[in-house]
Every structure is written in structure tokens, then in C-alpha cells.
């Protein structure tokens, strides 16, 4: 399996198990959604997820020193993305494509110059 058929087989293999797991979790959640313990557990998982995202961001921030854009620009773009999602409640895909696309264009122009 080389080329497009191999790529499609690999993609299907990588997505099949997570898809089945998410569907099974959705079915279990539908059964127990009214239970107060489930609500508390999901709130706790949301807090853990937020903490893990923050930790990953801090871990990745070490590579900002080697990035072509100045550190101030990176911090500004991160702050704009955070404010758009947290305060303006803009949909995350729009923010990622908008701010991420802007960052890619700025980096490309900086490397080209």
C-alpha cells in the first residue's frame, strides 16, 4: 500500500479506534448524564484539561527564543487568540485559522526578508 491507497489506509487505521472510543463514551454519557456525580467528574476533567493545556503552552514557550518573530509579537498573538476565545467567544476554528494564519504569514515574510 503505497501512495494514495496507503495514505487512506493509514488514516483509516489511525482514526478508527478513537472514533469507536468517542462513540462508546458518548453512549455511556447519554446513559448517566443526569447523575450528579457525572457532572462533578466532568467539571474536574475540564479543569485538568485546562491545566494540561497551560502546561503544554509553558513547555512550548521555551522554543519562542529561536522563533523568527520577536518575542513581543508571539506574546501579542497569543494574547489576541486568548481574548478572542475567552472574552469575545469567537469560535475556536476561526481564531486558530485567523490568528494562526496571520502568524504564519508574518513568519514567512520575516524569513523571506
C-alpha positions in Angstrom: 0.0 0.0 0.0 1.9 3.0 -1.3 0.7 6.3 -2.5 -2.9 7.4 -2.0 -4.3 3.9 -1.1 -1.7 3.6 1.6 -2.3 7.1 2.9 -6.0 6.4 3.1 -5.4 3.0 4.9 -3.1 4.7 7.4 -5.6 7.5 8.0 -8.4 5.0 8.5 -6.3 3.0 10.9 -5.4 6.0 13.0 -8.9 7.3 13.2 -10.9 4.0 13.6 -10.1 3.2 17.2 -10.5 6.8 18.5 -13.8 7.1 16.6 -15.2 4.0 18.2 -14.0 5.1 21.7 -15.7 8.5 21.3 -18.9 6.9 20.2 -18.8 4.5 23.1 -18.1 7.3 25.6 -21.0 9.3 24.1 -23.3 6.4 24.6 -22.2 5.9 28.2 -22.5 9.7 28.9 -26.1 9.6 27.5 -27.0 6.9 30.0 -25.6 8.7 33.0 -25.8 12.4 32.1 -28.4 13.1 34.8 -26.3 11.7 37.6 -24.8 14.5 39.8 -21.5 12.6 40.2 -21.0 12.6 36.4 -21.5 16.4 36.3 -18.8 16.9 39.0 -16.4 14.5 37.3 -16.8 16.3 34.0 -16.1 19.6 35.7 -13.0 18.2 37.3 -11.9 16.8 33.9 -12.4 20.2 32.3 -10.1 21.8 35.0 -7.5 19.1 34.4 -7.7 19.6 30.6 -7.2 23.4 31.1 -4.2 22.8 33.3 -2.6 20.4 30.8 -3.1 22.9 28.0 -1.5 25.6 30.1 1.4 23.3 31.0 1.9 22.3 27.3 1.9 26.0 26.4 4.6 26.8 29.1 6.7 23.8 27.9 6.5 25.0 24.3 7.3 28.6 25.2 11.0 27.7 25.5 11.2 27.4 21.7 10.0 31.0 21.3 13.5 32.3 21.7 14.6 30.6 18.5 11.5 31.7 16.5 12.0 34.2 13.7 9.3 36.6 15.1 10.2 38.7 18.1 9.0 37.5 21.4 6.7 40.5 21.8 4.9 39.6 18.6 4.4 36.0 19.8 3.0 37.2 23.1 0.7 39.6 21.4 -0.6 37.0 19.0 -1.2 34.6 21.9 -3.0 37.3 23.9 -5.2 38.2 20.9 -6.1 34.5 20.5 -6.9 34.1 24.2 -9.0 37.2 24.3 -10.9 36.2 21.1 -11.8 32.8 22.6 -12.3 33.8 26.3 -13.9 37.2 26.1 -15.3 37.6 22.6 -16.4 33.9 22.5 -15.3 33.7 18.9 -15.4 30.1 17.5 -12.1 28.4 18.0 -11.6 27.3 14.4 -12.0 30.9 13.2 -9.5 32.1 15.8 -7.0 29.3 15.0 -7.2 29.9 11.3 -7.2 33.7 11.7 -4.5 34.3 14.2 -2.5 31.2 13.2 -2.7 32.2 9.6 -1.6 35.7 10.5 1.3 34.3 12.5 2.3 32.1 9.5 2.2 35.0 7.1 4.3 37.2 9.4 6.8 34.4 9.9 7.1 33.8 6.2 7.6 37.5 5.4 10.2 37.7 8.2 12.1 34.7 6.8 11.9 35.9 3.3 13.3 39.4 4.2 
